[in-house]
Amino acid sequence: MEKIIHEERNLGFFEKYLTVWVIACIGIGVLLGKFFPDIAVTLDSFSVYQVSIPIAICLFFMMYPIMVKIDFAEVIKAGKSPKPVILTLIVNWCVKPFTMLAISTLFLGVLFKGWLPGVEIIKGGEQVELYRSYISGCILLGIAPCTAMVLVWGHLSKGNDGHTLVMVAINSLTMLFLYAPLGGWLLGVNKMPIPWQTILLSVLIYVGLPLFLGYHTRKWILAQKGAEWFEEKFLHRLTPISISALLVTLVLLFSFKGELIIQQPQTILLISIPLFIQTCLIFGLTYMLAKWIKLPYVDAAPSALIGASNHFEVAIATSTVLFGLSSGASLATVVGVLIEVPVMLMLVKICLKTKNRFR
């Protein structure tokens, strides 16, 4: 267990400069979209039931390494300290989705609406206003809690690594049951078309299938090769695969938006503002609640960071399946990736500077 966590603690070359790679891939995607628009369109034409095969492959390889790292036996131990688990679940599923809807609607649907004109044709041939599509992407981020990178944030804040790992497992399980109905309801509030079957299918494909295969892969390797080989050899090779798949996906996503970004670079900034406010709000709220219920710092810090972070892999996957690779919703989820690393590093520093305020 300790060796697995130690693997996560060390920021590798890919993780350490993830923001740089994200920006580089966005630049490559924008240039491809501007000068070679047919490339991305051709790749996206390889699809089955509106699911892009290249994107599906990339997204699977994003999710699978995350699931392999989870030790589900640790979930049982969470019962010995239920308060941080309950706090995290309440924030993730009872608070965060609704504050995201409210904040994104206020900024993108009211304050910034005049700067986000236009309409788009989403999958199914329906026409929607662009600002509603951006809000939908924010919603999909808000209902997708906790990414694999939260293991790194939890350790850098000198928090309880066991609690962080347990919450990754619990959130993966709860997403199977809550992501589809909650996402469908909130998208309906935003007056977007709700293809329920597609939402459920996307959760099963991008969460259920990697979860199933990851669990059995872990079980088989531990039985055949042992824990030492699994931790020191196998896991070490997975993280670059996951991040590489993410970066390839970003190139494809932004290749569709190359012309828009060049013509309207303010769009990225406008979308990032409500996402930044939402992240800081949820972090601050969870951190204060943790202090109010008298959690020790080692549990308070990861609880707040888990609440603040988003499972952007699932959000990107769902927006792509629901609304298309070139939709405003997909662009909004990618903006979430862009701000995730620098904002979370900022929040980690806040945790470290305030740790003496907790018992």
Number of C-alpha atoms within 10 A of each C-alpha: 11 9 12 18 18 13 16 22 16 13 13 14 9 15 17 12 12 19 17 13 18 22 15 15 22 26 17 18 25 26 19 22 26 19 12 14 18 14 14 20 16 9 14 20 13 13 13 8 8 17 20 18 16 16 26 19 12 21 23 21 21 26 27 23 24 20 25 21 25 22 17 15 10 17 17 9 13 17 10 7 11 10 16 22 18 12 18 23 20 14 22 25 21 12 16 24 23 16 16 25 23 16 18 29 23 15 18 24 19 11 12 17 16 11 13 19 10 10 14 16 16 19 17 12 9 11 13 16 15 21 27 23 27 24 30 30 30 33 30 32 31 31 29 25 31 24 20 24 19 26 26 24 26 28 22 20 23 18 24 19 26 20 23 28 22 21 27 25 21 18 21 22 14 13 21 15 12 16 20 21 15 17 24 20 14 19 21 13 11 17 13 20 17 16 13 15 10 17 19 18 15 23 21 17 18 22 22 19 16 23 23 14 15 20 18 13 17 20 14 12 14 15 11 11 11 12 17 12 14 18 20 13 11 18 19 16 12 18 21 17 17 20 21 17 19 24 21 18 27 28 23 26 27 28 30 25 25 24 18 15 17 14 10 13 12 14 19 16 11 17 25 20 15 22 24 15 14 23 24 20 17 23 24 17 15 25 22 14 17 23 17 9 12 14 18 17 24 19 25 26 33 35 30 28 31 31 30 29 28 27 26 25 24 28 30 29 27 28 28 27 23 25 26 22 29 23 23 27 31 30 27 28 33 26 21 27 23 21 17 21 19 13 15 21 16 11 21 22 13 13 24 15 11 11 17 9 10 14 10
